[in-house]
């Protein structure tokens, strides 16, 4: 019985790492995508207490910001192209 518990823990940890690796795949980039050569001069730094992230929660990858506690999620982009 004492040998089964560490074995179960090891198997669980390995399965967790395998699942994590399978989900850690980069997003597909549209053919012909070219990153901008220069950033817009109108870009404004985010406040220190704001998190920026990319999500496909709308069905298309868009850029969002939110507070560290997960509130006030705001979409920064609304377009069909890859962001």
ROGUBA-335048 format. One line per field, with one value per atom (N, C-alpha, C): residue number from 1; z, y, x. Coordinates in pm, 1 decimal. Last residue first. Layout:
# residues N
num = c(NUM	...)
pz = c(Z	...)
py = c(Y	...)
px = c(X	...)
//
This chain:
# residues 83
num = c(83	83	83	82	82	82	81	81	81	80	80	80	79	79	79	78	78	78	77	77	77	76	76	76	75	75	75	74	74	74	73	73	73	72	72	72	71	71	71	70	70	70	69	69	69	68	68	68	67	67	67	66	66	66	65	65	65	64	64	64	63	63	63	62	62	62	61	61	61	60	60	60	59	59	59	58	58	58	57	57	57	56	56	56	55	55	55	54	54	54	53	53	53	52	52	52	51	51	51	50	50	50	49	49	49	48	48	48	47	47	47	46	46	46	45	45	45	44	44	44	43	43	43	42	42	42	41	41	41	40	40	40	39	39	39	38	38	38	37	37	37	36	36	36	35	35	35	34	34	34	33	33	33	32	32	32	31	31	31	30	30	30	29	29	29	28	28	28	27	27	27	26	26	26	25	25	25	24	24	24	23	23	23	22	22	22	21	21	21	20	20	20	19	19	19	18	18	18	17	17	17	16	16	16	15	15	15	14	14	14	13	13	13	12	12	12	11	11	11	10	10	10	9	9	9	8	8	8	7	7	7	6	6	6	5	5	5	4	4	4	3	3	3	2	2	2	1	1	1)
pz = c(-3445.8	-3360.6	-3272.5	-3771.1	-3655.8	-3577.5	-3858.7	-3883.7	-3755.4	-3799.5	-3835.1	-3857.9	-3499.9	-3644.2	-3675.5	-3257.7	-3305.0	-3457.0	-2961.8	-3107.2	-3139.0	-2693.0	-2756.8	-2908.1	-2459.9	-2589.5	-2649.3	-2115.7	-2224.0	-2351.0	-1803.7	-1926.8	-2040.6	-1520.0	-1622.9	-1745.6	-1326.9	-1356.9	-1467.9	-1250.0	-1355.1	-1391.1	-1080.6	-1018.4	-1120.1	-1246.1	-1194.4	-1129.7	-1515.6	-1385.3	-1335.9	-1866.9	-1749.2	-1624.3	-2226.2	-2100.8	-1987.7	-2539.1	-2428.4	-2315.8	-2884.9	-2770.7	-2666.3	-3037.3	-3018.1	-2897.5	-3247.7	-3152.5	-3154.7	-3257.9	-3333.0	-3230.7	-3076.1	-3195.6	-3286.7	-2850.4	-2942.2	-3067.9	-2722.7	-2659.5	-2748.7	-2781.2	-2889.4	-2834.5	-2664.6	-2640.0	-2762.9	-2506.9	-2635.4	-2610.3	-2266.7	-2309.4	-2441.7	-2008.3	-2148.9	-2187.1	-1700.1	-1768.4	-1911.5	-1489.3	-1599.6	-1669.2	-1311.4	-1255.6	-1362.4	-1459.3	-1396.3	-1342.5	-1766.1	-1622.8	-1562.6	-2079.7	-1990.4	-1846.8	-2292.7	-2200.0	-2112.2	-2609.9	-2474.1	-2382.3	-2946.9	-2843.8	-2707.1	-3147.9	-3055.7	-2945.5	-3315.0	-3219.5	-3119.3	-3373.2	-3381.4	-3276.6	-3464.1	-3377.0	-3391.3	-3776.4	-3679.1	-3593.2	-3919.6	-3914.5	-3810.1	-3804.4	-3840.9	-3827.5	-3949.2	-3833.7	-3876.2	-4183.9	-4168.1	-4045.2	-4314.1	-4201.7	-4195.4	-4507.5	-4552.2	-4439.2	-4329.1	-4437.4	-4481.0	-3974.8	-4108.9	-4214.6	-3739.6	-3797.2	-3940.4	-3466.6	-3609.8	-3659.8	-3147.0	-3232.9	-3378.8	-3008.9	-3055.8	-3145.6	-2736.2	-2877.8	-2924.5	-2484.7	-2501.7	-2646.2	-2463.5	-2473.0	-2502.8	-2440.0	-2555.3	-2573.8	-2193.8	-2315.0	-2439.0	-2022.1	-2029.3	-2156.7	-2060.1	-2098.5	-2113.4	-1951.4	-2090.3	-2139.4	-1686.0	-1773.2	-1920.2	-1599.0	-1596.7	-1690.3	-1622.4	-1705.3	-1711.8	-1422.9	-1562.8	-1655.6	-1192.7	-1232.7	-1378.7	-1190.7	-1201.3	-1248.4	-1152.7	-1274.1	-1295.9	-896.6	-1011.1	-1141.2	-742.0	-750.7	-870.9	-772.2	-820.5	-836.1	-640.3	-780.6	-842.6	-375.9	-455.7	-604.4	-329.7	-320.3	-395.9	-345.7	-444.8	-444.2	-126.7	-254.9	-361.5	77.6	85.3	-46.4	0.0	0.0	0.0)
py = c(3904.4	4013.2	3961.9	3837.1	3785.6	3901.5	3988.9	3947.8	3900.9	4086.3	3945.0	3897.2	4292.6	4274.7	4126.2	4464.0	4404.1	4386.4	4521.1	4504.9	4437.1	4535.0	4645.1	4639.6	4462.4	4426.8	4550.3	4428.2	4521.4	4475.2	4332.5	4284.7	4375.1	4387.9	4491.4	4445.2	4141.2	4226.9	4325.3	4000.0	3943.3	4026.6	4121.8	4031.4	3972.4	4293.6	4171.2	4073.2	4391.6	4416.4	4286.4	4364.0	4337.5	4378.8	4375.1	4413.7	4377.5	4200.3	4243.8	4298.3	4127.9	4175.3	4232.0	3821.8	3967.0	4001.0	3556.2	3613.3	3765.2	3465.1	3514.0	3575.4	3398.0	3315.3	3354.6	3539.0	3589.8	3503.8	3420.1	3409.8	3459.9	3403.2	3374.3	3356.0	3653.2	3547.1	3527.2	3802.0	3765.2	3648.5	4072.1	3931.9	3914.7	4282.6	4269.5	4122.3	4413.0	4297.5	4296.2	4685.8	4633.5	4520.0	4839.6	4741.7	4684.6	5023.0	4911.6	4804.5	5109.8	5131.7	5006.8	5085.8	5045.0	5082.2	5354.3	5244.4	5212.3	5407.1	5458.9	5341.1	5489.9	5386.6	5448.0	5663.7	5695.1	5590.0	5563.8	5663.8	5700.8	5215.7	5344.6	5440.2	5050.0	5065.7	5206.3	4919.3	5026.8	5031.9	4700.0	4732.3	4839.8	4451.8	4590.7	4619.5	4122.7	4211.9	4354.7	3968.6	4044.4	4133.7	3679.6	3773.1	3838.3	3487.3	3624.6	3726.0	3282.8	3296.6	3442.7	3335.4	3338.9	3351.2	3113.2	3246.7	3240.9	2937.9	2938.4	3082.6	2950.7	2978.6	2978.1	2679.5	2817.9	2831.5	2477.5	2486.7	2630.6	2341.8	2451.2	2456.3	2114.1	2239.3	2357.8	1924.8	1917.3	2047.3	1997.2	2010.3	2007.7	1929.6	2067.5	2090.6	1653.1	1734.6	1880.1	1589.6	1555.0	1639.2	1677.6	1738.3	1708.9	1504.2	1648.8	1717.5	1256.5	1286.0	1435.6	1293.1	1271.4	1302.2	1316.2	1425.9	1412.5	1063.2	1185.0	1302.2	899.6	885.2	1009.9	989.9	1002.3	994.0	920.9	1059.7	1082.2	642.7	720.1	866.7	586.8	551.5	630.1	664.2	737.5	708.3	468.2	613.3	691.0	211.1	253.6	405.7	164.7	181.0	235.0	124.3	240.8	267.3	-119.9	0.0	125.5)
px = c(-378.2	-327.1	-214.9	-488.1	-412.7	-355.1	-804.9	-666.8	-600.7	-1056.1	-1044.7	-901.3	-1068.0	-1053.9	-1030.7	-1035.2	-1161.3	-1147.8	-839.7	-852.9	-984.9	-874.9	-803.6	-814.7	-1124.2	-1065.3	-998.5	-1086.8	-1117.0	-1047.4	-1197.2	-1135.7	-1182.3	-1245.2	-1232.9	-1154.5	-1062.1	-1176.7	-1142.1	-837.8	-922.2	-1043.3	-662.5	-760.2	-858.4	-513.8	-451.0	-548.5	-734.6	-673.0	-611.3	-656.8	-738.9	-662.0	-680.7	-617.6	-712.7	-622.6	-706.4	-618.9	-630.8	-553.5	-648.7	-749.7	-753.5	-667.4	-818.9	-724.6	-730.9	-1158.2	-1043.2	-947.8	-1340.9	-1337.3	-1222.1	-1310.9	-1413.2	-1423.7	-1097.6	-1229.6	-1341.9	-832.5	-927.6	-1068.6	-601.7	-698.3	-786.2	-328.7	-387.0	-481.4	-291.2	-285.1	-356.9	-171.7	-210.5	-196.3	-265.3	-208.6	-261.2	-186.1	-267.4	-193.1	-39.7	-133.6	-227.3	107.1	179.5	85.3	-60.9	-34.3	29.7	113.8	5.6	40.3	222.6	251.4	130.4	82.6	95.0	125.4	140.4	134.6	162.5	175.5	66.9	53.6	360.9	409.1	300.0	355.3	288.0	343.2	656.0	539.8	483.5	748.6	764.8	639.1	678.7	821.3	849.6	449.0	477.1	626.2	478.3	470.3	500.7	279.5	403.2	389.3	134.2	139.9	276.3	116.8	136.6	143.2	-108.2	-11.8	-2.1	-141.6	-199.6	-91.0	-18.9	-5.8	-57.3	-151.6	-121.9	-118.4	7.7	-107.1	-62.6	201.0	185.6	62.7	97.7	130.7	112.3	47.3	142.1	190.6	-98.8	-173.1	-83.0	103.7	13.5	-63.3	214.4	295.1	206.0	2.6	49.9	129.3	-3.9	-119.3	-78.1	248.5	216.2	100.2	220.1	321.5	294.8	14.3	-4.3	94.2	143.0	25.9	-1.0	339.9	379.4	262.6	178.3	268.0	308.4	54.7	-26.3	59.6	279.6	198.2	113.1	358.6	448.9	370.6	132.4	176.8	267.7	132.1	17.4	57.1	372.8	356.2	241.7	321.2	421.1	408.6	104.3	82.5	190.7	218.8	120.2	102.9	375.1	442.3	347.1	194.6	281.7	353.6	82.8	0.0	86.7)
//
